[in-house]
Amino acid sequence: MLAKIKESVDFIREQTDLVPHTGIILGTGLGGLVDEIQNKTEIPYSSIPHFPISTVEGHKGQLIFGTLGDKPIVAMQGRFHFYEGYSMKELTFPIRVMKFLGIKMLVVSNASGGLNPGFDVGDIMFITDHINLMGDNPLLGKNHEELGPRFPDLSEAYDRKILDHAASIASRAAIPFRTGVYAAVTGPTFETPAEYRYLHIIGADAVGMSTVPEVMVARHMDIPVFAVSVISDLGVPGKIVEISHKLVLDAARRAEPRMTRIIIELLKETEL
């Protein structure tokens, strides 16, 4: 793995000399944030050694280097998912690469199903904790001490100071937000009503098919994380309707301007 990371990093550094302060993962339907990035250098995943390829609509598939909120950043326009057939190590490999490129913070976004009866479609939820129901872990197998400890602590998977800062930004901008626990499942099927009930009973406020593997790997490498979900549908009794990927995309895109504003201001005001 270390040799593969080095190959990827060496290739990327031949394309750009920018050292990113923050890594950003843009989830389903949330790729429009790239329009706000200045002085862009775009590198297709297909050209980067050892990178997977995005196969899902709404995930374009490129690394974008530039400035956002006056900070140098690298953004993944398109992420990878366990349900695409990638291993946990493959789908989290870009996080390792971004660490070696220099990032000091990771911002993750996703579209998810709301389980909390108080949520509505289009709400923004800051993730405070997670439940891993994917049946796998990207840290299984040989541990490389150069990357992180054998037994990383996840008592603060989502950085509390950054969460408080994001809440302050949203409040000042009069942007409503929720906070809650995100449950990660494999997909690619959307959940049954019984599964929605179960997930809410065990403590989840939203459910999705991503984010948790990337967060675990980021924390393994001591990268602080801020993660936000856009509630794209509801798994609440009496509000469950037939859902499609298109509806998820549409809901995420409507909420994107509010999420984008919060992330830009967060980058401007965060020093690490």
C-alpha positions as CSV (number, residue, x, y, z in Angstrom):
1,M,0.0,0.0,0.0
2,L,2.8,2.5,0.9
3,A,4.4,2.0,-2.5
4,K,1.0,2.5,-4.3
5,I,0.4,5.7,-2.3
6,K,3.8,7.0,-3.2
7,E,3.2,6.3,-6.9
8,S,-0.1,8.1,-6.8
9,V,1.3,11.1,-4.9
10,D,4.4,11.4,-7.2
11,F,2.1,11.4,-10.3
12,I,-0.2,14.1,-8.8
13,R,2.7,16.3,-7.8
14,E,3.8,16.2,-11.5
15,Q,0.5,17.8,-12.4
16,T,0.3,20.5,-9.7
17,D,2.5,22.0,-7.0
18,L,-0.4,23.1,-4.8
19,V,-0.2,21.7,-1.3
20,P,-3.9,21.3,-0.1
21,H,-4.9,22.4,3.4
22,T,-8.3,20.5,3.2
23,G,-9.6,17.5,1.4
24,I,-13.2,17.5,0.3
25,I,-15.4,14.6,-0.7
26,L,-18.4,15.6,-2.7
27,G,-21.3,13.1,-2.4
28,T,-24.2,12.2,-4.6
29,G,-25.6,15.3,-6.4
30,L,-23.3,17.6,-4.5
31,G,-20.5,18.1,-7.1
32,G,-21.6,21.6,-7.9
33,L,-19.3,23.0,-5.2
34,V,-16.5,22.8,-7.7
35,D,-18.0,25.8,-9.5
36,E,-16.7,27.9,-6.5
37,I,-13.1,26.6,-6.7
38,Q,-10.7,29.1,-8.1
39,N,-7.5,28.4,-10.1
40,K,-8.5,24.8,-10.8
41,T,-6.3,21.9,-11.9
42,E,-8.4,18.9,-12.8
43,I,-7.0,15.4,-12.8
44,P,-9.2,12.5,-13.9
45,Y,-9.2,9.5,-11.6
46,S,-8.6,7.3,-14.7
47,S,-5.1,8.9,-15.1
48,I,-3.9,8.5,-11.5
49,P,-2.1,5.3,-10.7
50,H,-4.0,2.9,-8.5
51,F,-7.1,5.1,-8.3
52,P,-10.6,3.5,-8.6
53,I,-13.1,4.8,-11.2
54,S,-16.5,6.3,-10.3
55,T,-19.3,4.4,-11.8
56,V,-22.4,6.2,-10.3
57,E,-24.4,9.0,-11.8
58,G,-23.7,12.3,-10.0
59,H,-20.0,11.3,-9.4
60,K,-17.9,12.8,-12.2
61,G,-14.6,11.2,-11.3
62,Q,-11.8,13.7,-10.9
63,L,-9.5,15.3,-8.4
64,I,-9.7,19.1,-8.4
65,F,-7.0,21.2,-6.9
66,G,-7.5,25.0,-6.4
67,T,-8.5,27.5,-3.7
68,L,-11.8,27.7,-1.9
69,G,-12.6,30.0,1.0
70,D,-9.1,31.4,0.4
71,K,-7.6,28.0,1.3
72,P,-5.8,25.5,-1.0
73,I,-7.9,22.4,-1.3
74,V,-8.2,19.2,-3.1
75,A,-11.8,18.0,-3.9
76,M,-12.9,14.6,-5.0
77,Q,-15.7,15.2,-7.5
78,G,-17.1,11.8,-7.2
79,R,-16.5,9.1,-4.5
80,F,-16.3,5.4,-4.5
81,H,-18.8,3.0,-2.9
82,F,-18.6,-0.5,-1.4
83,Y,-21.6,-1.5,-3.6
84,E,-19.7,-0.8,-6.7
85,G,-17.6,-3.8,-6.0
86,Y,-14.5,-2.1,-4.6
87,S,-12.8,-3.3,-1.4
88,M,-12.8,-1.1,1.6
89,K,-9.1,-0.5,1.1
90,E,-9.7,0.5,-2.5
91,L,-12.5,3.0,-1.9
92,T,-10.6,4.7,0.9
93,F,-7.2,4.8,-0.9
94,P,-7.7,8.4,-2.0
95,I,-7.9,9.5,1.6
96,R,-4.4,8.0,2.2
97,V,-3.2,9.9,-0.9
98,M,-4.7,13.2,0.2
99,K,-3.0,12.8,3.6
100,F,0.4,12.4,1.9
101,L,-0.4,15.4,-0.3
102,G,-0.6,17.5,2.9
103,I,-4.3,17.8,4.0
104,K,-4.9,18.8,7.6
105,M,-8.7,18.4,7.6
106,L,-11.3,16.3,5.7
107,V,-14.8,17.6,4.8
108,V,-17.2,14.9,3.7
109,S,-20.7,15.3,2.2
110,N,-23.4,12.8,1.3
111,A,-27.0,12.4,0.5
112,S,-28.9,10.3,3.0
113,G,-32.3,9.1,4.0
114,G,-33.8,10.8,7.1
115,L,-34.9,8.5,9.9
116,N,-35.7,11.2,12.6
117,P,-39.4,12.1,12.5
118,G,-38.4,15.8,12.9
119,F,-36.5,15.9,9.7
120,D,-37.7,17.0,6.3
121,V,-36.4,16.5,2.7
122,G,-33.8,19.1,2.0
123,D,-32.6,19.4,5.6
124,I,-28.8,19.7,6.2
125,M,-27.6,17.4,9.0
126,F,-24.1,17.8,10.6
127,I,-22.9,14.3,11.5
128,T,-22.0,13.9,15.2
129,D,-21.4,10.1,15.3
130,H,-21.9,7.0,13.1
131,I,-22.9,3.4,13.2
132,N,-21.0,1.1,10.9
133,L,-23.4,-1.6,9.5
134,M,-21.4,-2.3,6.3
135,G,-20.1,-5.6,7.7
136,D,-16.5,-4.6,6.9
137,N,-13.7,-2.2,8.0
138,P,-11.0,-0.6,5.9
139,L,-8.5,-1.2,8.7
140,L,-8.7,-5.0,8.7
141,G,-5.5,-6.8,7.8
142,K,-1.9,-5.7,8.2
143,N,-1.5,-2.4,9.9
144,H,1.2,0.1,8.6
145,E,2.5,2.1,11.6
146,E,3.6,4.8,9.1
147,L,-0.2,5.4,8.4
148,G,-1.6,5.1,11.9
149,P,-2.0,2.9,15.0
150,R,-3.2,-0.6,15.1
151,F,-6.2,0.4,17.3
152,P,-7.4,3.9,16.4
153,D,-9.7,5.6,18.8
154,L,-13.1,6.8,17.4
155,S,-14.5,8.4,20.5
156,E,-14.4,11.7,18.5
157,A,-14.7,10.5,14.9
158,Y,-16.3,13.9,14.0
159,D,-14.3,16.8,15.4
160,R,-16.3,18.7,18.1
161,K,-14.6,22.0,17.6
162,I,-15.2,22.0,13.9
163,L,-18.8,21.0,14.5
164,D,-19.3,23.9,16.9
165,H,-17.7,26.2,14.4
166,A,-20.0,25.0,11.6
167,A,-23.0,25.4,13.8
168,S,-22.0,29.0,14.6
169,I,-21.5,29.7,10.9
170,A,-24.9,28.3,10.0
171,S,-26.6,30.2,12.7
172,R,-25.0,33.5,11.7
173,A,-26.1,32.9,8.1
174,A,-29.6,31.9,9.2
175,I,-29.2,28.5,7.6
176,P,-31.3,25.9,9.5
177,F,-29.4,22.6,10.3
178,R,-29.9,19.4,12.1
179,T,-27.4,17.3,14.0
180,G,-27.5,13.5,14.3
181,V,-26.0,10.0,13.9
182,Y,-25.4,8.5,10.5
183,A,-25.8,4.8,9.9
184,A,-23.8,3.3,7.0
185,V,-25.1,0.3,5.1
186,T,-23.8,-1.4,1.9
187,G,-26.7,-0.7,-0.5
188,P,-27.3,-0.6,-3.4
189,T,-30.9,-1.2,-2.5
190,F,-32.8,1.5,-0.6
191,E,-34.1,0.3,2.8
192,T,-37.4,-1.4,3.6
193,P,-39.8,0.1,6.0
194,A,-38.8,-2.5,8.6
195,E,-35.1,-1.6,8.1
196,Y,-35.9,2.1,8.5
197,R,-37.6,1.4,11.8
198,Y,-34.7,-0.8,13.0
199,L,-32.1,1.8,12.1
200,H,-34.0,4.5,14.0
201,I,-34.5,2.3,17.1
202,I,-30.7,1.6,17.3
203,G,-30.0,5.4,17.3
204,A,-29.6,6.5,13.7
205,D,-31.0,9.8,12.5
206,A,-30.0,9.2,8.8
207,V,-28.8,6.3,6.7
208,G,-26.6,6.2,3.6
209,M,-24.1,4.0,1.7
210,S,-20.8,5.9,2.2
211,T,-18.8,8.2,4.4
212,V,-18.0,5.9,7.4
213,P,-15.1,4.0,5.7
214,E,-13.5,7.3,4.6
215,V,-13.9,8.7,8.1
216,M,-12.4,5.7,9.8
217,V,-9.3,5.9,7.5
218,A,-9.0,9.7,8.1
219,R,-9.1,9.2,11.8
220,H,-6.6,6.3,11.5
221,M,-4.2,9.0,10.1
222,D,-5.2,11.6,12.7
223,I,-7.1,13.9,10.2
224,P,-9.9,15.9,11.8
225,V,-13.2,15.3,10.1
226,F,-16.3,17.4,9.4
227,A,-19.2,15.6,7.7
228,V,-22.6,16.8,6.5
229,S,-25.6,14.9,5.1
230,V,-28.3,16.3,2.9
231,I,-31.6,14.6,3.7
232,S,-32.8,13.5,0.3
233,D,-35.8,11.2,1.3
234,L,-37.6,10.1,4.5
235,G,-37.7,6.7,6.1
236,V,-40.3,7.8,8.6
237,P,-43.5,5.9,9.1
238,G,-46.3,7.6,7.1
239,K,-43.8,9.6,5.0
240,I,-42.1,6.7,3.1
241,V,-42.6,6.9,-0.6
242,E,-41.0,5.0,-3.5
243,I,-37.5,6.4,-3.9
244,S,-35.2,6.5,-6.9
245,H,-31.6,7.7,-7.5
246,K,-33.0,10.6,-9.5
247,L,-35.1,11.9,-6.6
248,V,-32.0,11.7,-4.4
249,L,-30.0,13.7,-6.9
250,D,-32.7,16.3,-7.2
251,A,-33.0,16.8,-3.5
252,A,-29.3,17.0,-3.0
253,R,-28.9,19.6,-5.7
254,R,-31.6,21.8,-4.2
255,A,-29.8,21.8,-0.8
256,E,-26.4,22.3,-2.3
257,P,-26.2,26.1,-2.2
258,R,-26.7,26.1,1.6
259,M,-24.2,23.4,2.2
260,T,-21.7,25.1,-0.1
261,R,-22.0,28.4,1.8
262,I,-21.3,26.6,5.1
263,I,-18.3,24.8,3.8
264,I,-16.7,27.9,2.2
265,E,-17.1,29.9,5.4
266,L,-15.8,27.0,7.5
267,L,-12.6,26.9,5.3
268,K,-12.2,30.6,5.6
269,E,-12.4,30.6,9.4
270,T,-10.6,27.3,10.3
271,E,-7.0,27.2,11.2
272,L,-5.3,23.9,11.8
